[in-house]
Amino acid sequence: METNFQREFVETEGFRRIADASELEQRENRLLRAGGFLPPDTPPSPSV
């Protein structure tokens, strides 16, 4: 039971961190575009 819990926690935490990083990247890109550092049609960088 403990092993199963740990595995599920790691998967859930990993997905949460990926989602948070994606949201942060989108926010940064919007700020950079607003500041004129990125052209408006810059595609999002590929996920690793």
N, CA, C and O atoms as CSV, one atom per row, in Angstrom:
chain,resi,resn,atom,element,x,y,z
A,1,MET,N,N,0.831,-1.201,0.000
A,1,MET,CA,C,0.000,0.000,0.000
A,1,MET,C,C,0.872,1.260,0.000
A,1,MET,O,O,0.599,2.214,-0.729
A,2,GLU,N,N,1.916,1.251,0.821
A,2,GLU,CA,C,2.772,2.430,0.891
A,2,GLU,C,C,3.445,2.696,-0.457
A,2,GLU,O,O,3.542,3.843,-0.895
A,3,THR,N,N,3.907,1.630,-1.108
A,3,THR,CA,C,4.571,1.794,-2.400
A,3,THR,C,C,3.607,2.370,-3.427
A,3,THR,O,O,3.970,3.264,-4.190
A,4,ASN,N,N,2.381,1.860,-3.448
A,4,ASN,CA,C,1.380,2.361,-4.378
A,4,ASN,C,C,1.106,3.843,-4.117
A,4,ASN,O,O,1.012,4.638,-5.052
A,5,PHE,N,N,0.980,4.202,-2.851
A,5,PHE,CA,C,0.741,5.604,-2.498
A,5,PHE,C,C,1.897,6.481,-2.978
A,5,PHE,O,O,1.675,7.547,-3.552
A,6,GLN,N,N,3.116,6.035,-2.744
A,6,GLN,CA,C,4.279,6.823,-3.153
A,6,GLN,C,C,4.301,7.004,-4.667
A,6,GLN,O,O,4.574,8.099,-5.160
A,7,ARG,N,N,4.015,5.935,-5.404
A,7,ARG,CA,C,4.024,6.022,-6.861
A,7,ARG,C,C,2.957,7.007,-7.340
A,7,ARG,O,O,3.233,7.849,-8.196
A,8,GLU,N,N,1.754,6.910,-6.801
A,8,GLU,CA,C,0.690,7.828,-7.205
A,8,GLU,C,C,1.033,9.265,-6.837
A,8,GLU,O,O,0.748,10.188,-7.599
A,9,PHE,N,N,1.640,9.455,-5.675
A,9,PHE,CA,C,2.011,10.809,-5.255
A,9,PHE,C,C,3.047,11.394,-6.207
A,9,PHE,O,O,2.938,12.552,-6.612
A,10,VAL,N,N,4.044,10.602,-6.561
A,10,VAL,CA,C,5.090,11.085,-7.463
A,10,VAL,C,C,4.487,11.441,-8.815
A,10,VAL,O,O,4.827,12.479,-9.384
A,11,GLU,N,N,3.596,10.597,-9.342
A,11,GLU,CA,C,2.977,10.892,-10.634
A,11,GLU,C,C,2.140,12.163,-10.559
A,11,GLU,O,O,2.224,13.020,-11.439
A,12,THR,N,N,1.337,12.285,-9.514
A,12,THR,CA,C,0.480,13.465,-9.367
A,12,THR,C,C,1.319,14.723,-9.196
A,12,THR,O,O,1.040,15.746,-9.823
A,13,GLU,N,N,2.334,14.655,-8.360
A,13,GLU,CA,C,3.204,15.807,-8.127
A,13,GLU,C,C,3.939,16.179,-9.411
A,13,GLU,O,O,4.105,17.362,-9.711
A,14,GLY,N,N,4.376,15.184,-10.161
A,14,GLY,CA,C,5.064,15.454,-11.420
A,14,GLY,C,C,4.164,16.164,-12.416
A,14,GLY,O,O,4.579,17.132,-13.052
A,15,PHE,N,N,2.927,15.683,-12.553
A,15,PHE,CA,C,1.989,16.325,-13.477
A,15,PHE,C,C,1.681,17.754,-13.025
A,15,PHE,O,O,1.565,18.661,-13.849
A,16,ARG,N,N,1.549,17.947,-11.705
A,16,ARG,CA,C,1.251,19.287,-11.195
A,16,ARG,C,C,2.397,20.246,-11.517
A,16,ARG,O,O,2.169,21.390,-11.911
A,17,ARG,N,N,3.618,19.771,-11.347
A,17,ARG,CA,C,4.769,20.637,-11.630
A,17,ARG,C,C,4.862,20.964,-13.115
A,17,ARG,O,O,5.202,22.088,-13.483
A,18,ILE,N,N,4.560,19.984,-13.972
A,18,ILE,CA,C,4.575,20.236,-15.416
A,18,ILE,C,C,3.520,21.282,-15.765
A,18,ILE,O,O,3.793,22.208,-16.529
A,19,ALA,N,N,2.317,21.139,-15.207
A,19,ALA,CA,C,1.247,22.096,-15.480
A,19,ALA,C,C,1.626,23.487,-14.978
A,19,ALA,O,O,1.385,24.482,-15.662
A,20,ASP,N,N,2.217,23.561,-13.786
A,20,ASP,CA,C,2.632,24.853,-13.238
A,20,ASP,C,C,3.702,25.493,-14.120
A,20,ASP,O,O,3.654,26.696,-14.380
A,21,ALA,N,N,4.656,24.706,-14.575
A,21,ALA,CA,C,5.726,25.240,-15.413
A,21,ALA,C,C,5.167,25.737,-16.740
A,21,ALA,O,O,5.586,26.781,-17.240
A,22,SER,N,N,4.219,24.992,-17.314
A,22,SER,CA,C,3.610,25.397,-18.576
A,22,SER,C,C,2.860,26.711,-18.405
A,22,SER,O,O,2.955,27.603,-19.248
A,23,GLU,N,N,2.118,26.824,-17.316
A,23,GLU,CA,C,1.364,28.057,-17.053
A,23,GLU,C,C,2.314,29.234,-16.863
A,23,GLU,O,O,2.063,30.327,-17.370
A,24,LEU,N,N,3.395,29.013,-16.137
A,24,LEU,CA,C,4.376,30.067,-15.901
A,24,LEU,C,C,5.028,30.496,-17.212
A,24,LEU,O,O,5.228,31.688,-17.447
A,25,GLU,N,N,5.360,29.527,-18.068
A,25,GLU,CA,C,5.982,29.847,-19.348
A,25,GLU,C,C,5.045,30.678,-20.217
A,25,GLU,O,O,5.475,31.641,-20.852
A,26,GLN,N,N,3.764,30.307,-20.245
A,26,GLN,CA,C,2.801,31.071,-21.039
A,26,GLN,C,C,2.682,32.497,-20.515
A,26,GLN,O,O,2.599,33.446,-21.294
A,27,ARG,N,N,2.674,32.644,-19.182
A,27,ARG,CA,C,2.582,33.980,-18.579
A,27,ARG,C,C,3.814,34.805,-18.943
A,27,ARG,O,O,3.694,35.980,-19.288
A,28,GLU,N,N,5.002,34.194,-18.867
A,28,GLU,CA,C,6.234,34.906,-19.209
A,28,GLU,C,C,6.224,35.320,-20.677
A,28,GLU,O,O,6.624,36.435,-21.012
A,29,ASN,N,N,5.767,34.422,-21.557
A,29,ASN,CA,C,5.721,34.745,-22.978
A,29,ASN,C,C,4.778,35.913,-23.248
A,29,ASN,O,O,5.077,36.779,-24.071
A,30,ARG,N,N,3.633,35.938,-22.552
A,30,ARG,CA,C,2.704,37.062,-22.722
A,30,ARG,C,C,3.361,38.369,-22.285
A,30,ARG,O,O,3.215,39.394,-22.950
A,31,LEU,N,N,4.084,38.331,-21.167
A,31,LEU,CA,C,4.756,39.539,-20.688
A,31,LEU,C,C,5.845,39.980,-21.665
A,31,LEU,O,O,6.001,41.173,-21.925
A,32,LEU,N,N,6.593,39.025,-22.201
A,32,LEU,CA,C,7.649,39.367,-23.153
A,32,LEU,C,C,7.061,39.968,-24.427
A,32,LEU,O,O,7.602,40.931,-24.970
A,33,ARG,N,N,5.951,39.396,-24.903
A,33,ARG,CA,C,5.300,39.947,-26.093
A,33,ARG,C,C,4.783,41.358,-25.805
A,33,ARG,O,O,4.919,42.258,-26.634
A,34,ALA,N,N,4.190,41.541,-24.623
A,34,ALA,CA,C,3.660,42.857,-24.257
A,34,ALA,C,C,4.790,43.883,-24.165
A,34,ALA,O,O,4.596,45.059,-24.476
A,35,GLY,N,N,5.961,43.436,-23.740
A,35,GLY,CA,C,7.106,44.331,-23.616
A,35,GLY,C,C,7.872,44.500,-24.914
A,35,GLY,O,O,8.827,45.274,-24.971
A,36,GLY,N,N,7.465,43.784,-25.963
A,36,GLY,CA,C,8.116,43.919,-27.256
A,36,GLY,C,C,9.354,43.050,-27.415
A,36,GLY,O,O,10.105,43.224,-28.375
A,37,PHE,N,N,9.583,42.114,-26.493
A,37,PHE,CA,C,10.768,41.260,-26.584
A,37,PHE,C,C,10.549,40.069,-27.498
A,37,PHE,O,O,11.505,39.526,-28.053
A,38,LEU,N,N,9.298,39.658,-27.659
A,38,LEU,CA,C,8.974,38.545,-28.546
A,38,LEU,C,C,7.982,39.026,-29.591
A,38,LEU,O,O,7.077,39.798,-29.273
A,39,PRO,N,N,8.137,38.581,-30.837
A,39,PRO,CA,C,7.110,38.904,-31.837
A,39,PRO,C,C,5.804,38.209,-31.470
A,39,PRO,O,O,5.832,37.167,-30.815
A,40,PRO,N,N,4.660,38.759,-31.878
A,40,PRO,CA,C,3.364,38.205,-31.472
A,40,PRO,C,C,3.113,36.778,-31.943
A,40,PRO,O,O,2.324,36.062,-31.328
A,41,ASP,N,N,3.768,36.350,-33.019
A,41,ASP,CA,C,3.467,35.023,-33.574
A,41,ASP,C,C,4.474,33.959,-33.151
A,41,ASP,O,O,4.579,32.921,-33.805
A,42,THR,N,N,5.212,34.193,-32.077
A,42,THR,CA,C,6.191,33.211,-31.612
A,42,THR,C,C,5.472,31.978,-31.073
A,42,THR,O,O,4.673,32.091,-30.143
A,43,PRO,N,N,5.741,30.806,-31.640
A,43,PRO,CA,C,5.104,29.590,-31.114
A,43,PRO,C,C,5.686,29.247,-29.751
A,43,PRO,O,O,6.824,29.615,-29.460
A,44,PRO,N,N,4.929,28.551,-28.909
A,44,PRO,CA,C,5.466,28.152,-27.610
A,44,PRO,C,C,6.650,27.211,-27.779
A,44,PRO,O,O,6.678,26.401,-28.705
A,45,SER,N,N,7.614,27.318,-26.897
A,45,SER,CA,C,8.777,26.438,-26.994
A,45,SER,C,C,8.353,25.000,-26.726
A,45,SER,O,O,7.444,24.767,-25.929
A,46,PRO,N,N,8.992,24.035,-27.373
A,46,PRO,CA,C,8.604,22.626,-27.187
A,46,PRO,C,C,8.868,22.152,-25.770
A,46,PRO,O,O,9.846,22.552,-25.139
A,47,SER,N,N,7.991,21.303,-25.283
A,47,SER,CA,C,8.175,20.749,-23.946
A,47,SER,C,C,9.286,19.718,-23.962
A,47,SER,O,O,9.490,19.022,-24.957
A,48,VAL,N,N,9.991,19.627,-22.868
A,48,VAL,CA,C,11.100,18.671,-22.781
A,48,VAL,C,C,10.580,17.352,-22.275
A,48,VAL,O,O,11.348,16.402,-22.126
